[in-house]
Amino acid sequence: MLEQLFQFSFLDKAASFSVPDILAAMFISFALGLFIYFVYTKTFKGVMHSSSFGISLIAMGLITTLVVLTVSTNLIASLGMVGALSIVRFRTVVKEALDLVYLFWAITIGIVVGAGLIPMAIIGSVVIGLILFIFVNRKTQDTPYVVVISCEGDQAELQSLSLLKEQTKKHVVKAKSVSRDGVELTVEVRLKDTSSHFVNALLLVPGVSNATLVSYNGDYYM
């Protein structure tokens, strides 16, 4: 009676698996995850990249590979995985749009490796890495900048905008803040060359108390 009570019949139904195949798939996923992390560090445009995000890319590929291997070998486990993953909610805010590319890349690699399509995973990773290297690191001569001008009176504002029109390729007023102390203009400009001497010239305009030039990537302005 006790032997029948503690007999686990579900172990007899467990799917057979090959340990070398699992280790090989995990190793390939880990190697491709390192490649994704390498591309991420070389194409990152911020001041300092997040090492935790890079490690997450590696772990994402490994976990996805393990999930796909489980789903492909056991129908019951696959249904359980679908139910468990359906209740997962991600609360982390992705700051850069390009970070989503790396997340989907790592997940896709995990799926492809888990499905046993190793050549597709390797060739696809190389192609994606080259494309990111070419386009993300591509230098552009038409770099946008933002000029913040603090001035007093309409005359100083008109002279400042006239100076920007003469010494920049293009200028667009992004914001204008008016207070009792004066006017603050936020202007997006395209430089004619790499020179920024026009900022010094702005201070020579009567009524201009401050002029600041900052880099502008299109996501924010000051």
N, CA and C atoms as a LAMMPS dump frame, in Angstrom:
ITEM: TIMESTEP
0
ITEM: NUMBER OF ATOMS
666
ITEM: BOX BOUNDS ff ff ff
-5.0000000000000000e+02 5.0000000000000000e+02
-5.0000000000000000e+02 5.0000000000000000e+02
-5.0000000000000000e+02 5.0000000000000000e+02
ITEM: ATOMS id mol type element x y z
1 1 1 N 0.829 -1.204 0
2 1 2 C 0 0 0
3 1 3 C 0.866 1.259 0
4 2 1 N 1.886 1.268 0.879
5 2 2 C 2.775 2.427 0.949
6 2 3 C 3.596 2.562 -0.318
7 3 1 N 3.991 1.417 -0.916
8 3 2 C 4.782 1.488 -2.135
9 3 3 C 3.976 2.099 -3.272
10 4 1 N 2.672 1.772 -3.331
11 4 2 C 1.832 2.356 -4.373
12 4 3 C 1.573 3.839 -4.121
13 5 1 N 1.558 4.214 -2.838
14 5 2 C 1.288 5.613 -2.502
15 5 3 C 2.442 6.508 -2.919
16 6 1 N 3.667 6.056 -2.742
17 6 2 C 4.838 6.882 -3.035
18 6 3 C 5.458 6.556 -4.391
19 7 1 N 4.727 5.877 -5.221
20 7 2 C 5.23 5.572 -6.553
21 7 3 C 4.852 6.703 -7.51
22 8 1 N 5.853 7.345 -8.113
23 8 2 C 5.615 8.482 -8.991
24 8 3 C 5.602 7.98 -10.434
25 9 1 N 4.424 7.812 -10.953
26 9 2 C 4.298 7.257 -12.303
27 9 3 C 4.67 8.275 -13.374
28 10 1 N 4.641 9.576 -13.03
29 10 2 C 4.904 10.564 -14.066
30 10 3 C 6.364 10.525 -14.521
31 11 1 N 7.254 9.974 -13.708
32 11 2 C 8.647 9.856 -14.115
33 11 3 C 8.8 8.894 -15.281
34 12 1 N 7.893 7.937 -15.385
35 12 2 C 7.947 7.004 -16.493
36 12 3 C 7.549 7.639 -17.814
37 13 1 N 6.818 8.756 -17.712
38 13 2 C 6.349 9.441 -18.905
39 13 3 C 7.273 10.576 -19.327
40 14 1 N 8.354 10.784 -18.585
41 14 2 C 9.261 11.883 -18.901
42 14 3 C 9.901 11.66 -20.261
43 15 1 N 10.025 12.743 -21
44 15 2 C 10.595 12.649 -22.337
45 15 3 C 12.088 12.387 -22.251
46 16 1 N 12.552 11.584 -23.164
47 16 2 C 13.984 11.307 -23.205
48 16 3 C 14.71 12.483 -23.849
49 17 1 N 15.902 12.738 -23.382
50 17 2 C 16.684 13.826 -23.931
51 17 3 C 18.15 13.439 -23.921
52 18 1 N 18.895 14.144 -24.765
53 18 2 C 20.318 13.877 -24.906
54 18 3 C 21.096 14.976 -24.21
55 19 1 N 21.878 14.612 -23.218
56 19 2 C 22.671 15.598 -22.486
57 19 3 C 23.675 16.305 -23.391
58 20 1 N 24.408 15.606 -24.265
59 20 2 C 25.335 16.316 -25.172
60 20 3 C 24.629 17.331 -26.067
61 21 1 N 23.418 16.987 -26.551
62 21 2 C 22.687 17.93 -27.395
63 21 3 C 22.31 19.184 -26.619
64 22 1 N 21.877 18.999 -25.385
65 22 2 C 21.493 20.149 -24.564
66 22 3 C 22.71 21.029 -24.272
67 23 1 N 23.817 20.404 -23.915
68 23 2 C 25.031 21.167 -23.626
69 23 3 C 25.533 21.898 -24.869
70 24 1 N 25.447 21.237 -26.022
71 24 2 C 25.888 21.878 -27.263
72 24 3 C 25.007 23.078 -27.603
73 25 1 N 23.686 22.918 -27.443
74 25 2 C 22.768 24.024 -27.735
75 25 3 C 22.992 25.196 -26.779
76 26 1 N 23.203 24.902 -25.491
77 26 2 C 23.437 25.963 -24.519
78 26 3 C 24.764 26.673 -24.786
79 27 1 N 25.78 25.914 -25.187
80 27 2 C 27.084 26.517 -25.477
81 27 3 C 27 27.435 -26.691
82 28 1 N 26.319 26.983 -27.748
83 28 2 C 26.174 27.816 -28.946
84 28 3 C 25.368 29.072 -28.632
85 29 1 N 24.306 28.932 -27.842
86 29 2 C 23.508 30.086 -27.45
87 29 3 C 24.333 31.061 -26.618
88 30 1 N 25.181 30.523 -25.742
89 30 2 C 26.048 31.381 -24.93
90 30 3 C 27.056 32.126 -25.806
91 31 1 N 27.649 31.432 -26.773
92 31 2 C 28.621 32.075 -27.663
93 31 3 C 27.972 33.178 -28.497
94 32 1 N 26.781 32.914 -29.015
95 32 2 C 26.072 33.941 -29.784
96 32 3 C 25.613 35.081 -28.887
97 33 1 N 25.28 34.776 -27.628
98 33 2 C 24.943 35.837 -26.682
99 33 3 C 26.129 36.745 -26.403
100 34 1 N 27.326 36.168 -26.319
101 34 2 C 28.534 36.983 -26.162
102 34 3 C 28.75 37.877 -27.377
103 35 1 N 28.446 37.341 -28.561
104 35 2 C 28.573 38.148 -29.779
105 35 3 C 27.584 39.312 -29.768
106 36 1 N 26.356 39.046 -29.329
107 36 2 C 25.359 40.119 -29.233
108 36 3 C 25.812 41.171 -28.229
109 37 1 N 26.352 40.726 -27.107
110 37 2 C 26.856 41.658 -26.094
111 37 3 C 28.017 42.481 -26.643
112 38 1 N 28.886 41.868 -27.44
113 38 2 C 30.004 42.584 -28.046
114 38 3 C 29.501 43.665 -29.001
115 39 1 N 28.526 43.314 -29.84
116 39 2 C 27.959 44.291 -30.773
117 39 3 C 27.286 45.424 -30.003
118 40 1 N 26.603 45.074 -28.922
119 40 2 C 25.926 46.098 -28.104
120 40 3 C 26.923 47.106 -27.541
121 41 1 N 28.051 46.632 -27.015
122 41 2 C 29.044 47.536 -26.436
123 41 3 C 29.7 48.414 -27.5
124 42 1 N 29.858 47.882 -28.718
125 42 2 C 30.531 48.636 -29.769
126 42 3 C 29.611 49.624 -30.476
127 43 1 N 28.309 49.424 -30.383
128 43 2 C 27.365 50.325 -31.054
129 43 3 C 26.622 51.224 -30.086
130 44 1 N 26.933 51.122 -28.786
131 44 2 C 26.238 51.947 -27.797
132 44 3 C 26.677 53.397 -27.96
133 45 1 N 25.71 54.323 -27.968
134 45 2 C 25.986 55.727 -28.229
135 45 3 C 25.96 56.592 -26.972
136 46 1 N 25.616 56.011 -25.833
137 46 2 C 25.558 56.784 -24.606
138 46 3 C 26.925 56.974 -23.981
139 47 1 N 26.919 57.523 -22.766
140 47 2 C 28.167 57.766 -22.048
141 47 3 C 28.731 56.463 -21.5
142 48 1 N 27.88 55.641 -20.891
143 48 2 C 28.325 54.386 -20.292
144 48 3 C 27.226 53.345 -20.485
145 49 1 N 27.591 52.215 -21.08
146 49 2 C 26.583 51.192 -21.32
147 49 3 C 26.3 50.423 -20.031
148 50 1 N 25.127 49.824 -19.976
149 50 2 C 24.7 49.074 -18.797
150 50 3 C 25.212 47.644 -18.896
151 51 1 N 26.097 47.27 -17.977
152 51 2 C 26.622 45.899 -17.989
153 51 3 C 25.533 44.89 -17.637
154 52 1 N 24.605 45.287 -16.778
155 52 2 C 23.515 44.373 -16.417
156 52 3 C 22.627 44.077 -17.616
157 53 1 N 22.415 45.078 -18.484
158 53 2 C 21.622 44.839 -19.688
159 53 3 C 22.357 43.886 -20.625
160 54 1 N 23.671 44.041 -20.735
161 54 2 C 24.446 43.134 -21.574
162 54 3 C 24.397 41.708 -21.071
163 55 1 N 24.506 41.535 -19.756
164 55 2 C 24.413 40.19 -19.179
165 55 3 C 23.011 39.622 -19.388
166 56 1 N 22.01 40.486 -19.331
167 56 2 C 20.636 40.039 -19.573
168 56 3 C 20.461 39.512 -20.988
169 57 1 N 21.174 40.103 -21.946
170 57 2 C 21.093 39.618 -23.324
171 57 3 C 21.615 38.191 -23.427
172 58 1 N 22.726 37.918 -22.735
173 58 2 C 23.284 36.564 -22.753
174 58 3 C 22.324 35.583 -22.081
175 59 1 N 21.816 35.981 -20.905
176 59 2 C 20.905 35.103 -20.169
177 59 3 C 19.597 34.897 -20.92
178 60 1 N 19.135 35.93 -21.634
179 60 2 C 17.89 35.81 -22.391
180 60 3 C 17.989 34.727 -23.455
181 61 1 N 19.125 34.69 -24.157
182 61 2 C 19.305 33.663 -25.171
183 61 3 C 19.369 32.265 -24.569
184 62 1 N 20.081 32.124 -23.439
185 62 2 C 20.184 30.813 -22.791
186 62 3 C 18.835 30.322 -22.285
187 63 1 N 18.088 31.21 -21.646
188 63 2 C 16.782 30.826 -21.098
189 63 3 C 15.815 30.459 -22.22
190 64 1 N 15.818 31.249 -23.29
191 64 2 C 14.918 30.956 -24.407
192 64 3 C 15.266 29.626 -25.057
193 65 1 N 16.554 29.343 -25.19
194 65 2 C 16.976 28.05 -25.742
195 65 3 C 16.478 26.901 -24.88
196 66 1 N 16.608 27.046 -23.577
197 66 2 C 16.145 25.992 -22.668
198 66 3 C 14.635 25.807 -22.764
199 67 1 N 13.901 26.897 -22.882
200 67 2 C 12.444 26.812 -22.992
201 67 3 C 12.046 26.095 -24.278
202 68 1 N 12.689 26.453 -25.387
203 68 2 C 12.347 25.833 -26.67
204 68 3 C 12.701 24.349 -26.663
205 69 1 N 13.839 24.003 -26.067
206 69 2 C 14.198 22.581 -25.961
207 69 3 C 13.16 21.812 -25.152
208 70 1 N 12.671 22.412 -24.092
209 70 2 C 11.658 21.758 -23.265
210 70 3 C 10.345 21.598 -24.015
211 71 1 N 9.933 22.669 -24.696
212 71 2 C 8.67 22.627 -25.429
213 71 3 C 8.718 21.602 -26.552
214 72 1 N 9.873 21.476 -27.211
215 72 2 C 9.974 20.573 -28.358
216 72 3 C 10.041 19.107 -27.964
217 73 1 N 10.278 18.813 -26.694
218 73 2 C 10.419 17.416 -26.277
219 73 3 C 9.266 16.918 -25.405
220 74 1 N 8.43 17.84 -24.912
221 74 2 C 7.378 17.423 -23.99
222 74 3 C 6.149 18.29 -24.205
223 75 1 N 5.054 17.681 -24.609
224 75 2 C 3.827 18.407 -24.869
225 75 3 C 3.235 18.992 -23.597
226 76 1 N 3.248 18.222 -22.51
227 76 2 C 2.695 18.713 -21.243
228 76 3 C 3.487 19.917 -20.748
229 77 1 N 4.825 19.84 -20.87
230 77 2 C 5.652 20.961 -20.443
231 77 3 C 5.409 22.192 -21.302
232 78 1 N 5.148 21.984 -22.576
233 78 2 C 4.902 23.121 -23.466
234 78 3 C 3.629 23.86 -23.074
235 79 1 N 2.586 23.118 -22.706
236 79 2 C 1.351 23.766 -22.259
237 79 3 C 1.568 24.516 -20.96
238 80 1 N 2.363 23.926 -20.076
239 80 2 C 2.672 24.615 -18.825
240 80 3 C 3.485 25.866 -19.042
241 81 1 N 4.417 25.83 -19.979
242 81 2 C 5.22 27.003 -20.292
243 81 3 C 4.359 28.136 -20.83
244 82 1 N 3.433 27.79 -21.715
245 82 2 C 2.55 28.812 -22.286
246 82 3 C 1.718 29.468 -21.19
247 83 1 N 1.198 28.674 -20.28
248 83 2 C 0.401 29.232 -19.188
249 83 3 C 1.225 30.08 -18.244
250 84 1 N 2.459 29.638 -17.963
251 84 2 C 3.304 30.394 -17.033
252 84 3 C 3.771 31.702 -17.645
253 85 1 N 4.193 31.658 -18.917
254 85 2 C 4.689 32.868 -19.559
255 85 3 C 3.586 33.869 -19.86
256 86 1 N 2.351 33.406 -19.931
257 86 2 C 1.253 34.335 -20.238
258 86 3 C 0.953 35.283 -19.092
259 87 1 N 1.391 34.961 -17.877
260 87 2 C 1.117 35.829 -16.733
261 87 3 C 2.31 36.715 -16.381
262 88 1 N 3.395 36.612 -17.164
263 88 2 C 4.576 37.42 -16.887
264 88 3 C 4.359 38.827 -17.437
265 89 1 N 4.667 39.827 -16.635
266 89 2 C 4.553 41.216 -17.048
267 89 3 C 5.895 41.9 -16.809
268 90 1 N 6.415 42.57 -17.846
269 90 2 C 7.684 43.269 -17.732
270 90 3 C 7.422 44.725 -17.402
271 91 1 N 8.037 45.199 -16.314
272 91 2 C 7.841 46.569 -15.857
273 91 3 C 9.033 47.47 -16.14
274 92 1 N 10.154 46.902 -16.589
275 92 2 C 11.345 47.699 -16.836
276 92 3 C 11.136 48.562 -18.072
277 93 1 N 11.432 49.855 -17.94
278 93 2 C 11.281 50.786 -19.05
279 93 3 C 12.539 50.735 -19.907
280 94 1 N 12.361 50.518 -21.196
281 94 2 C 13.478 50.517 -22.135
282 94 3 C 13.749 51.955 -22.553
283 95 1 N 14.929 52.48 -22.226
284 95 2 C 15.242 53.877 -22.474
285 95 3 C 15.582 54.13 -23.937
286 96 1 N 16.281 53.213 -24.564
287 96 2 C 16.681 53.378 -25.946
288 96 3 C 15.883 52.444 -26.848
289 97 1 N 15.444 52.979 -27.984
290 97 2 C 14.684 52.153 -28.916
291 97 3 C 15.533 51.015 -29.467
292 98 1 N 16.842 51.251 -29.594
293 98 2 C 17.725 50.215 -30.127
294 98 3 C 17.877 49.048 -29.156
295 99 1 N 17.63 49.282 -27.864
296 99 2 C 17.713 48.184 -26.895
297 99 3 C 16.687 47.097 -27.193
298 100 1 N 15.523 47.494 -27.734
299 100 2 C 14.515 46.5 -28.097
300 100 3 C 15.025 45.572 -29.193
301 101 1 N 15.839 46.129 -30.1
302 101 2 C 16.406 45.31 -31.168
303 101 3 C 17.276 44.206 -30.57
304 102 1 N 18.116 44.563 -29.59
305 102 2 C 18.995 43.566 -28.979
306 102 3 C 18.204 42.537 -28.175
307 103 1 N 17.122 42.971 -27.521
308 103 2 C 16.302 42.022 -26.781
309 103 3 C 15.651 41.004 -27.714
310 104 1 N 15.045 41.483 -28.797
311 104 2 C 14.42 40.567 -29.752
312 104 3 C 15.472 39.709 -30.45
313 105 1 N 16.642 40.262 -30.665
314 105 2 C 17.723 39.494 -31.271
315 105 3 C 18.118 38.321 -30.382
316 106 1 N 18.306 38.593 -29.082
317 106 2 C 18.685 37.532 -28.146
318 106 3 C 17.59 36.47 -28.04
319 107 1 N 16.332 36.91 -27.988
320 107 2 C 15.225 35.951 -27.901
321 107 3 C 15.143 35.101 -29.164
322 108 1 N 15.305 35.737 -30.319
323 108 2 C 15.232 35.003 -31.589
324 108 3 C 16.352 33.973 -31.696
325 109 1 N 17.548 34.357 -31.273
326 109 2 C 18.669 33.422 -31.309
327 109 3 C 18.375 32.214 -30.411
328 110 1 N 17.806 32.473 -29.236
329 110 2 C 17.445 31.371 -28.355
330 110 3 C 16.438 30.426 -28.985
331 111 1 N 15.451 30.985 -29.697
332 111 2 C 14.441 30.15 -30.354
333 111 3 C 15.059 29.331 -31.482
334 112 1 N 15.882 29.985 -32.302
335 112 2 C 16.474 29.303 -33.458
336 112 3 C 17.431 28.205 -33.01
337 113 1 N 18.269 28.487 -32.012
338 113 2 C 19.2 27.477 -31.517
339 113 3 C 18.44 26.328 -30.866
340 114 1 N 17.41 26.653 -30.095
341 114 2 C 16.612 25.604 -29.472
342 114 3 C 15.917 24.723 -30.476
343 115 1 N 15.577 25.286 -31.645
344 115 2 C 14.945 24.502 -32.697
345 115 3 C 15.948 23.668 -33.492
346 116 1 N 17.242 23.844 -33.2
347 116 2 C 18.265 23.056 -33.881
348 116 3 C 18.76 23.648 -35.18
349 117 1 N 18.358 24.885 -35.503
350 117 2 C 18.785 25.533 -36.749
351 117 3 C 20.059 26.332 -36.485
352 118 1 N 21.138 25.631 -36.213
353 118 2 C 22.39 26.27 -35.823
354 118 3 C 22.98 27.133 -36.937
355 119 1 N 23.075 26.642 -38.18
356 119 2 C 23.63 27.511 -39.243
357 119 3 C 22.842 28.802 -39.43
358 120 1 N 21.512 28.714 -39.341
359 120 2 C 20.687 29.911 -39.473
360 120 3 C 20.985 30.907 -38.352
361 121 1 N 21.17 30.414 -37.127
362 121 2 C 21.457 31.299 -36.003
363 121 3 C 22.799 31.995 -36.182
364 122 1 N 23.81 31.261 -36.639
365 122 2 C 25.141 31.846 -36.8
366 122 3 C 25.164 32.842 -37.952
367 123 1 N 24.646 32.44 -39.105
368 123 2 C 24.646 33.343 -40.261
369 123 3 C 23.794 34.58 -39.991
370 124 1 N 22.625 34.379 -39.379
371 124 2 C 21.757 35.517 -39.07
372 124 3 C 22.406 36.483 -38.104
373 125 1 N 23.107 35.973 -37.097
374 125 2 C 23.77 36.85 -36.128
375 125 3 C 24.88 37.654 -36.772
376 126 1 N 25.644 37.016 -37.657
377 126 2 C 26.722 37.73 -38.344
378 126 3 C 26.162 38.846 -39.221
379 127 1 N 25.089 38.553 -39.955
380 127 2 C 24.484 39.561 -40.836
381 127 3 C 23.913 40.718 -40.02
382 128 1 N 23.186 40.406 -38.958
383 128 2 C 22.602 41.459 -38.118
384 128 3 C 23.701 42.303 -37.469
385 129 1 N 24.76 41.633 -36.984
386 129 2 C 25.859 42.369 -36.367
387 129 3 C 26.529 43.317 -37.341
388 130 1 N 26.761 42.877 -38.584
389 130 2 C 27.379 43.744 -39.589
390 130 3 C 26.486 44.937 -39.922
391 131 1 N 25.189 44.689 -40.051
392 131 2 C 24.257 45.782 -40.359
393 131 3 C 24.26 46.821 -39.242
394 132 1 N 24.25 46.362 -37.993
395 132 2 C 24.266 47.304 -36.879
396 132 3 C 25.581 48.076 -36.825
397 133 1 N 26.697 47.393 -37.068
398 133 2 C 27.986 48.07 -37.099
399 133 3 C 28.015 49.167 -38.159
400 134 1 N 27.458 48.878 -39.333
401 134 2 C 27.522 49.829 -40.439
402 134 3 C 26.626 51.035 -40.193
403 135 1 N 25.383 50.792 -39.793
404 135 2 C 24.415 51.887 -39.727
405 135 3 C 24.463 52.648 -38.412
406 136 1 N 24.686 51.953 -37.295
407 136 2 C 24.713 52.659 -36.01
408 136 3 C 25.964 53.5 -35.872
409 137 1 N 27.099 52.99 -36.344
410 137 2 C 28.356 53.721 -36.235
411 137 3 C 28.621 54.637 -37.42
412 138 1 N 27.656 54.76 -38.298
413 138 2 C 27.844 55.618 -39.469
414 138 3 C 27.901 57.079 -39.058
415 139 1 N 28.93 57.75 -39.525
416 139 2 C 29.118 59.157 -39.21
417 139 3 C 28.222 60.01 -40.094
418 140 1 N 27.652 61.032 -39.504
419 140 2 C 26.831 61.966 -40.255
420 140 3 C 27.37 63.379 -40.108
421 141 1 N 27.371 64.088 -41.213
422 141 2 C 27.892 65.455 -41.188
423 141 3 C 26.827 66.458 -40.762
424 142 1 N 25.56 66.082 -40.905
425 142 2 C 24.472 67.005 -40.587
426 142 3 C 23.976 66.739 -39.173
427 143 1 N 24.86 66.929 -38.2
428 143 2 C 24.519 66.666 -36.805
429 143 3 C 23.667 67.795 -36.243
430 144 1 N 22.531 67.491 -35.628
431 144 2 C 21.702 68.548 -35.052
432 144 3 C 22.224 69.02 -33.698
433 145 1 N 22.052 70.288 -33.437
434 145 2 C 22.406 70.879 -32.151
435 145 3 C 21.254 71.759 -31.698
436 146 1 N 21.278 72.064 -30.412
437 146 2 C 20.275 72.953 -29.837
438 146 3 C 20.986 74.129 -29.186
439 147 1 N 20.526 75.321 -29.493
440 147 2 C 21.056 76.545 -28.903
441 147 3 C 20.005 77.118 -27.962
442 148 1 N 20.402 77.345 -26.718
443 148 2 C 19.524 77.946 -25.719
444 148 3 C 19.999 79.379 -25.485
445 149 1 N 19.135 80.332 -25.768
446 149 2 C 19.493 81.753 -25.71
447 149 3 C 18.625 82.447 -24.676
448 150 1 N 19.262 83.15 -23.756
449 150 2 C 18.554 83.987 -22.772
450 150 3 C 18.78 85.444 -23.153
451 151 1 N 17.693 86.136 -23.42
452 151 2 C 17.816 87.515 -23.877
453 151 3 C 16.713 88.371 -23.258
454 152 1 N 16.838 89.685 -23.463
455 152 2 C 15.867 90.638 -22.945
456 152 3 C 15.323 91.466 -24.097
457 153 1 N 14.011 91.454 -24.264
458 153 2 C 13.385 92.294 -25.268
459 153 3 C 13.272 91.633 -26.628
460 154 1 N 12.334 92.19 -27.44
461 154 2 C 12.09 91.642 -28.77
462 154 3 C 13.25 91.909 -29.714
463 155 1 N 13.932 93.059 -29.532
464 155 2 C 15.024 93.401 -30.427
465 155 3 C 16.176 92.41 -30.307
466 156 1 N 16.513 92.024 -29.088
467 156 2 C 17.587 91.049 -28.883
468 156 3 C 17.195 89.689 -29.457
469 157 1 N 15.923 89.345 -29.347
470 157 2 C 15.458 88.073 -29.899
471 157 3 C 15.572 88.059 -31.414
472 158 1 N 15.141 89.154 -32.075
473 158 2 C 15.208 89.213 -33.53
474 158 3 C 16.654 89.196 -34.02
475 159 1 N 17.546 89.915 -33.338
476 159 2 C 18.946 89.94 -33.75
477 159 3 C 19.609 88.57 -33.562
478 160 1 N 19.229 87.864 -32.512
479 160 2 C 19.793 86.534 -32.275
480 160 3 C 19.371 85.557 -33.37
481 161 1 N 18.089 85.592 -33.718
482 161 2 C 17.606 84.71 -34.778
483 161 3 C 18.209 85.078 -36.132
484 162 1 N 18.418 86.372 -36.354
485 162 2 C 19.048 86.807 -37.596
486 162 3 C 20.488 86.319 -37.686
487 163 1 N 21.191 86.349 -36.554
488 163 2 C 22.567 85.848 -36.531
489 163 3 C 22.617 84.344 -36.794
490 164 1 N 21.676 83.603 -36.201
491 164 2 C 21.625 82.159 -36.444
492 164 3 C 21.317 81.861 -37.907
493 165 1 N 20.479 82.66 -38.535
494 165 2 C 20.14 82.466 -39.941
495 165 3 C 21.348 82.661 -40.84
496 166 1 N 22.219 83.596 -40.462
497 166 2 C 23.393 83.894 -41.279
498 166 3 C 24.502 82.851 -41.097
499 167 1 N 24.694 82.38 -39.868
500 167 2 C 25.873 81.563 -39.568
501 167 3 C 25.578 80.07 -39.399
502 168 1 N 24.34 79.661 -39.622
503 168 2 C 24.014 78.233 -39.576
504 168 3 C 23.316 77.823 -40.869
505 169 1 N 23.351 76.529 -41.137
506 169 2 C 22.721 76.025 -42.347
507 169 3 C 21.199 76.085 -42.255
508 170 1 N 20.68 75.79 -41.076
509 170 2 C 19.231 75.777 -40.862
510 170 3 C 18.953 75.985 -39.385
511 171 1 N 17.887 76.682 -39.085
512 171 2 C 17.505 76.879 -37.684
513 171 3 C 15.99 76.836 -37.558
514 172 1 N 15.524 76.193 -36.49
515 172 2 C 14.085 76.055 -36.224
516 172 3 C 13.867 76.32 -34.74
517 173 1 N 12.957 77.226 -34.419
518 173 2 C 12.634 77.522 -33.028
519 173 3 C 11.809 76.371 -32.463
520 174 1 N 12.337 75.714 -31.421
521 174 2 C 11.663 74.583 -30.802
522 174 3 C 10.812 74.994 -29.612
523 175 1 N 11.244 76.008 -28.899
524 175 2 C 10.493 76.441 -27.721
525 175 3 C 10.835 77.896 -27.423
526 176 1 N 9.879 78.574 -26.793
527 176 2 C 10.076 79.956 -26.38
528 176 3 C 9.422 80.148 -25.024
529 177 1 N 10.218 80.545 -24.052
530 177 2 C 9.732 80.763 -22.698
531 177 3 C 9.883 82.233 -22.344
532 178 1 N 8.775 82.851 -21.928
533 178 2 C 8.765 84.279 -21.611
534 178 3 C 8.475 84.457 -20.128
535 179 1 N 9.277 85.281 -19.471
536 179 2 C 9.082 85.606 -18.061
537 179 3 C 9.389 87.079 -17.858
538 180 1 N 9.218 87.543 -16.629
539 180 2 C 9.504 88.947 -16.328
540 180 3 C 11.003 89.246 -16.447
541 181 1 N 11.817 88.218 -16.325
542 181 2 C 13.264 88.416 -16.43
543 181 3 C 13.748 88.455 -17.87
544 182 1 N 12.927 88.009 -18.816
545 182 2 C 13.329 88.035 -20.207
546 182 3 C 12.758 86.871 -20.992
547 183 1 N 13.417 86.525 -22.071
548 183 2 C 12.953 85.496 -22.997
549 183 3 C 14.04 84.415 -23.105
550 184 1 N 13.603 83.156 -23.111
551 184 2 C 14.528 82.041 -23.329
552 184 3 C 14.096 81.3 -24.585
553 185 1 N 14.976 81.233 -25.545
554 185 2 C 14.696 80.57 -26.815
555 185 3 C 15.445 79.244 -26.888
556 186 1 N 14.784 78.231 -27.401
557 186 2 C 15.41 76.941 -27.68
558 186 3 C 15.308 76.715 -29.179
559 187 1 N 16.467 76.703 -29.85
560 187 2 C 16.502 76.672 -31.31
561 187 3 C 17.337 75.469 -31.765
562 188 1 N 16.759 74.654 -32.631
563 188 2 C 17.514 73.558 -33.236
564 188 3 C 18.234 74.084 -34.471
565 189 1 N 19.525 73.804 -34.584
566 189 2 C 20.319 74.335 -35.683
567 189 3 C 21.102 73.213 -36.355
568 190 1 N 21.433 73.443 -37.624
569 190 2 C 22.358 72.605 -38.382
570 190 3 C 23.551 73.479 -38.742
571 191 1 N 24.743 73.038 -38.368
572 191 2 C 25.936 73.84 -38.568
573 191 3 C 26.404 73.763 -40.018
574 192 1 N 26.959 74.885 -40.493
575 192 2 C 27.557 74.899 -41.825
576 192 3 C 28.872 74.127 -41.837
577 193 1 N 29.59 74.175 -40.741
578 193 2 C 30.819 73.411 -40.568
579 193 3 C 30.873 72.99 -39.105
580 194 1 N 32.006 72.501 -38.679
581 194 2 C 32.136 72.049 -37.289
582 194 3 C 32.413 73.193 -36.318
583 195 1 N 32.478 74.402 -36.813
584 195 2 C 32.791 75.551 -35.963
585 195 3 C 31.577 75.947 -35.13
586 196 1 N 31.844 76.395 -33.907
587 196 2 C 30.777 76.861 -33.016
588 196 3 C 31.033 78.29 -32.545
589 197 1 N 31.748 79.066 -33.373
590 197 2 C 32.072 80.443 -32.991
591 197 3 C 30.845 81.336 -32.963
592 198 1 N 29.773 80.923 -33.633
593 198 2 C 28.575 81.771 -33.642
594 198 3 C 27.97 81.898 -32.247
595 199 1 N 28.248 80.913 -31.364
596 199 2 C 27.757 81.012 -29.99
597 199 3 C 28.422 82.179 -29.268
598 200 1 N 29.728 82.382 -29.53
599 200 2 C 30.419 83.529 -28.954
600 200 3 C 29.863 84.836 -29.504
601 201 1 N 29.487 84.8 -30.799
602 201 2 C 28.933 86.004 -31.408
603 201 3 C 27.576 86.36 -30.832
604 202 1 N 26.847 85.374 -30.349
605 202 2 C 25.535 85.663 -29.764
606 202 3 C 25.654 86.53 -28.524
607 203 1 N 26.74 86.336 -27.76
608 203 2 C 26.918 87.142 -26.556
609 203 3 C 27.213 88.6 -26.868
610 204 1 N 27.639 88.881 -28.099
611 204 2 C 27.9 90.254 -28.499
612 204 3 C 26.64 91.008 -28.885
613 205 1 N 25.535 90.266 -29.034
614 205 2 C 24.257 90.903 -29.358
615 205 3 C 23.737 91.623 -28.119
616 206 1 N 23.386 92.904 -28.227
617 206 2 C 22.862 93.646 -27.062
618 206 3 C 21.591 92.994 -26.518
619 207 1 N 21.571 92.743 -25.234
620 207 2 C 20.409 92.155 -24.591
621 207 3 C 20.519 90.661 -24.364
622 208 1 N 21.503 89.994 -24.959
623 208 2 C 21.688 88.555 -24.763
624 208 3 C 22.598 88.337 -23.553
625 209 1 N 22.081 87.632 -22.558
626 209 2 C 22.836 87.401 -21.321
627 209 3 C 23.489 86.029 -21.264
628 210 1 N 22.978 85.07 -22.036
629 210 2 C 23.517 83.713 -21.961
630 210 3 C 23.195 82.976 -23.26
631 211 1 N 24.154 82.142 -23.706
632 211 2 C 23.954 81.315 -24.9
633 211 3 C 24.645 79.98 -24.673
634 212 1 N 23.895 78.887 -24.881
635 212 2 C 24.412 77.544 -24.633
636 212 3 C 24.155 76.677 -25.844
637 213 1 N 25.188 75.916 -26.252
638 213 2 C 25.087 74.983 -27.371
639 213 3 C 25.201 73.558 -26.842
640 214 1 N 24.199 72.729 -27.133
641 214 2 C 24.208 71.342 -26.667
642 214 3 C 23.905 70.423 -27.842
643 215 1 N 24.395 69.189 -27.723
644 215 2 C 24.121 68.19 -28.749
645 215 3 C 22.679 67.73 -28.631
646 216 1 N 22.084 67.398 -29.757
647 216 2 C 20.666 67.041 -29.809
648 216 3 C 20.517 65.787 -30.639
649 217 1 N 19.973 64.716 -30.035
650 217 2 C 19.813 63.442 -30.75
651 217 3 C 18.394 63.206 -31.237
652 218 1 N 17.521 64.18 -31.081
653 218 2 C 16.156 64.016 -31.56
654 218 3 C 15.183 63.529 -30.513
655 219 1 N 15.66 63.054 -29.342
656 219 2 C 14.784 62.524 -28.307
657 219 3 C 14.437 63.553 -27.25
658 220 1 N 15.237 64.579 -27.123
659 220 2 C 14.983 65.562 -26.092
660 220 3 C 15.549 66.905 -26.531
661 221 1 N 15.113 67.947 -25.868
662 221 2 C 15.743 69.239 -26.045
663 221 3 C 15.623 70.007 -24.75
664 222 1 N 16.531 70.943 -24.569
665 222 2 C 16.6 71.714 -23.342
666 222 3 C 16.055 73.12 -23.575
